[in-house]
């Protein structure tokens, strides 16, 4: 594969690991949490892998070999250098520490101009706020309609399970078609068939280890939230996250932090549940929400530092 250099290969592998280990948990985390006791992790892995392969190859076929679904239209191809590959390397380190970092910020900031990075940041901030407000409003009504912690009636269990798998499948597809840009940025804009096969194998193998580890340390962001292990709650989370993400994905082709949308949605949900159900002290939610927000700020700080270092120190006349 002469179209891959040493640094592009290293960057691709680091980015693939980070996307699988860090970002994919935000879409598959509640699904894993509510299905681990009912299904073997290999069954969940096979289902997620099927959607992954379909998304990859569908995007590749309809976009002339571009697997980013147009998310790199404003980020022109560049010859990969060591500092590009270093960005996902930092992300891998933060992932192992359990920090929910925005892959889009940390990886794409090494390639994007400061103008594009500013647009990404504004869209992500808007995503966090809108997702939080949307979730707060949704769970304002949900908390009055049903008790998420109550047992699902036997005749409805299969229905909720089917709805959950459908919602998670749609969310997984939508998320992949957005965040695949974080990996495609290290690859040719028109990916050849043999490289597509390699990409597919790397992702499927990576997903296997992620499912075997039950999501790793990042999964704690999901598990510590209210009722996320219940299939009904997990279904609602995945469904409304899917709607939020689809809205922003279709809004324009500017990449954004899907992590910010996810954390914002969980924050709005937790605040609504605490305020309207009384099953969790309202004051106890703020440290939880604040801790998640501070972790995101760590990732943002690293991204900003990286882009400033590249644009003003390493290649001051580059972008």
C-alpha positions in Angstrom: 0.0 0.0 0.0 2.3 2.7 -1.3 -0.3 5.4 -0.6 0.3 5.0 3.1 3.4 6.5 4.7 4.9 5.7 8.1 3.2 8.7 9.8 -0.1 8.2 8.1 -0.2 4.6 9.2 0.7 5.4 12.8 -1.9 8.3 12.8 -4.5 6.0 11.3 -4.0 3.3 13.9 -3.9 5.7 16.8 -7.1 7.4 15.5 -8.9 4.1 14.9 -8.1 3.0 18.5 -9.2 6.3 20.0 -12.4 6.4 18.0 -13.3 2.8 19.0 -12.2 3.0 22.6 -13.2 6.6 23.4 -16.0 7.8 21.1 -17.9 4.6 20.2 -18.8 4.1 23.9 -21.0 7.2 23.7 -23.2 5.5 21.1 -22.9 1.9 22.2 -22.4 2.4 26.0 -26.1 2.3 27.1 -26.8 -0.5 24.7 -23.9 -2.6 26.2 -24.9 -1.6 29.8 -28.5 -2.8 29.3 -27.7 -6.0 27.3 -24.6 -7.4 28.9 -26.5 -9.7 31.2 -28.9 -10.9 28.4 -26.5 -11.3 25.5 -22.9 -12.6 25.2 -20.5 -9.8 24.3 -19.7 -11.6 21.0 -23.3 -11.3 19.9 -23.3 -7.6 20.6 -19.9 -7.3 18.8 -21.2 -9.1 15.7 -24.3 -6.8 15.5 -22.3 -3.6 15.9 -19.7 -4.8 13.4 -22.4 -5.5 10.8 -23.7 -1.9 11.0 -20.1 -0.6 11.0 -19.2 -2.5 7.8 -22.5 -1.4 6.1 -21.8 2.2 7.0 -18.2 2.1 5.8 -18.8 0.5 2.5 -22.0 2.4 1.8 -20.3 5.7 2.3 -17.3 4.5 0.2 -19.6 3.5 -2.7 -21.8 6.6 -2.9 -19.0 9.2 -2.3 -16.5 8.0 -4.8 -14.2 6.3 -2.3 -14.5 9.0 0.4 -15.4 7.4 3.7 -15.8 10.7 5.5 -19.3 11.4 4.2 -18.1 14.9 3.1 -16.9 15.9 6.6 -13.5 16.8 5.2 -14.7 19.1 2.5 -13.2 22.1 4.3 -10.0 20.3 5.4 -7.8 19.8 2.3 -5.6 16.7 2.1 -2.1 17.2 3.6 1.0 15.1 3.6 1.0 13.5 7.0 3.8 14.6 9.3 4.8 13.5 12.8 2.8 16.2 14.5 -0.3 15.0 12.8 0.2 11.5 14.1 1.0 12.8 17.6 -2.6 14.2 18.0 -4.3 10.8 18.2 -1.4 9.5 20.2 -2.3 12.1 22.9 -5.9 11.0 22.6 -4.9 7.3 23.2 -3.2 8.4 26.4 -6.2 10.4 27.6 -8.5 7.5 26.7 -6.6 5.1 28.8 -7.0 7.5 31.7 -10.8 7.5 31.2 -11.1 11.1 30.0 -14.0 11.6 27.5 -12.0 13.7 25.0 -13.4 15.0 21.8 -11.7 13.0 19.0 -12.8 15.6 16.4 -11.1 18.5 18.3 -7.9 16.7 19.1 -7.4 15.0 15.8 -8.8 17.4 13.2 -7.3 20.5 15.0 -3.9 19.3 13.7 -5.1 19.6 10.1 -7.7 22.4 10.2 -7.1 26.1 9.8 -7.9 28.2 12.8 -11.0 29.4 11.0 -12.4 25.9 10.6 -11.4 25.1 14.2 -13.4 28.1 15.4 -16.4 26.9 13.4 -16.0 23.4 14.9 -15.9 24.9 18.4 -19.0 27.1 17.9 -21.0 24.2 16.5 -19.9 21.9 19.4 -20.8 24.5 22.0 -24.2 24.9 20.4 -24.5 21.1 20.3 -23.8 20.8 24.0 -26.4 23.5 24.9 -29.1 22.4 22.6 -28.7 18.7 23.5 -28.9 19.6 27.2 -32.0 21.8 26.8 -33.6 19.2 24.5 -33.0 16.4 26.9 -34.2 18.4 29.9 -37.5 19.1 28.1 -37.9 15.5 26.9 -37.3 14.0 30.4 -39.6 16.6 31.9 -42.4 14.8 30.1 -40.9 11.3 30.3 -40.5 11.4 34.1 -44.2 12.1 34.3 -45.2 9.5 31.8 -43.3 6.5 33.2 -41.0 5.4 36.0 -37.8 4.3 34.2 -36.7 2.3 37.2 -39.9 0.3 37.4 -40.0 -3.2 35.9 -41.2 -3.4 32.3 -44.3 -5.5 31.9 -43.6 -8.9 30.5 -45.6 -8.4 27.4 -43.7 -5.2 26.6 -40.1 -6.4 27.2 -39.6 -7.7 23.7 -41.0 -4.6 22.2 -38.6 -2.4 24.2 -35.7 -4.6 23.2 -36.6 -4.4 19.5 -37.0 -0.6 19.8 -33.6 -0.3 21.5 -31.7 -2.3 18.9 -33.4 -0.2 16.2 -32.6 3.1 17.9 -29.0 2.0 18.6 -28.5 0.9 15.1 -29.7 4.2 13.7 -27.5 6.1 16.2 -24.5 4.0 15.4 -24.9 4.6 11.7 -25.4 8.3 12.1 -22.4 8.7 14.5 -20.1 6.6 12.2 -21.0 8.7 9.2 -19.9 11.8 11.1 -16.9 10.7 13.1 -15.3 8.6 10.4 -13.7 11.8 9.3 -11.4 11.6 12.3 -9.8 8.5 10.8 -10.2 9.3 7.1 -8.1 12.5 7.5 -5.0 10.3 7.6 -6.0 8.4 4.5 -6.3 9.3 0.8 -9.5 11.1 0.0 -10.4 8.3 -2.4 -9.7 5.1 -0.6 -8.8 2.1 -2.8 -10.4 -1.3 -2.3 -7.5 -3.1 -0.6 -7.2 -0.2 1.9 -10.9 -0.4 2.6 -10.5 -4.1 3.5 -7.7 -3.3 5.9 -9.7 -0.5 7.5 -12.7 -2.8 7.9 -10.5 -5.5 9.6 -8.9 -3.0 11.9 -12.3 -1.7 13.0 -13.9 -5.0 13.5 -10.9 -6.3 15.5 -10.9 -3.1 17.6 -14.6 -3.4 18.3 -14.1 -7.0 19.5 -11.6 -5.9 22.2 -13.8 -2.9 23.2 -16.8 -5.2 23.7 -14.7 -7.8 25.6 -13.6 -5.0 28.0 -17.2 -4.0 28.4 -16.4 -0.5 27.1 -13.3 0.1 29.3 -12.9 3.1 31.6 -14.9 5.5 29.5 -18.0 3.3 30.1 -18.1 4.7 33.6 -19.4 8.0 32.2 -22.5 6.0 31.1 -22.8 3.6 34.1 -22.8 6.3 36.8 -25.9 8.0 35.2 -29.4 7.3 36.4 -31.0 4.0 35.3 -28.7 3.5 32.2 -28.6 -0.2 32.8 -32.4 -0.5 32.2 -33.4 -1.3 28.6 -36.2 1.3 28.6 -33.9 4.1 29.7 -31.2 3.0 27.4 -33.7 3.0 24.5 -34.8 6.5 25.2 -31.3 7.8 25.6 -30.2 6.3 22.3 -33.3 7.4 20.5 -33.1 11.1 21.5 -29.3 11.2 21.1 -29.8 9.9 17.6 -32.3 12.7 16.9 -29.9 15.3 18.2 -26.9 14.0 16.3 -28.8 13.6 13.1 -29.9 17.2 13.3 -26.4 18.5 13.6 -25.0 16.1 11.0 -27.5 17.4 8.4 -27.1 21.0 9.5 -23.8 21.5 7.5 -20.6 19.7 6.7 -18.5 21.3 9.5 -17.2 18.6 11.9 -18.1 18.9 15.5 -17.6 17.1 18.8 -20.2 14.4 19.1 -18.9 13.8 22.6 -20.1 17.3 23.6 -23.6 16.5 22.3 -23.7 13.3 24.2 -22.4 14.7 27.5 -24.8 17.7 27.1 -27.7 15.3 26.6 -26.9 13.3 29.7 -26.5 16.5 31.7 -29.9 17.7 30.7 -31.4 14.3 31.5 -29.9 14.1 34.9 -31.0 17.6 35.9 -34.6 16.8 34.7 -34.8 13.5 36.6 -33.4 15.1 39.8 -35.8 18.0 39.7 -39.0 16.3 38.7 -38.8 12.8 40.2 -37.1 13.5 43.5 -35.2 10.2 43.2 -31.9 11.9 43.2 -30.9 15.0 45.1 -30.7 18.0 42.8 -27.5 19.2 44.5 -25.8 15.8 43.8 -26.2 16.2 40.1 -24.1 19.3 39.7 -20.8 17.7 40.8 -21.5 14.8 38.3 -22.3 17.2 35.4 -19.4 19.5 36.4 -16.9 16.6 36.5 -17.9 15.5 33.0 -17.7 19.1 31.7 -14.2 19.6 33.2 -13.0 16.4 31.5 -14.2 17.8 28.2 -12.3 21.0 28.9 -9.1 19.0 29.4 -9.5 17.7 25.9 -10.4 21.1 24.5 -7.4 22.6 26.2 -5.1 20.0 24.7 -6.7 20.6 21.2 -6.2 24.3 21.4 -2.6 23.9 22.6 -1.9 21.5 19.8 -3.3 23.7 17.0 -1.4 26.8 18.4 1.8 24.8 18.6 1.4 23.6 15.0 0.3 26.8 13.4 2.6 29.2 15.3 5.7 27.2 16.2 6.2 24.1 14.1 4.8 25.4 10.7 4.1 29.1 11.3 3.6 29.7 7.6 1.8 26.4 6.9 -1.9 27.1 7.3 
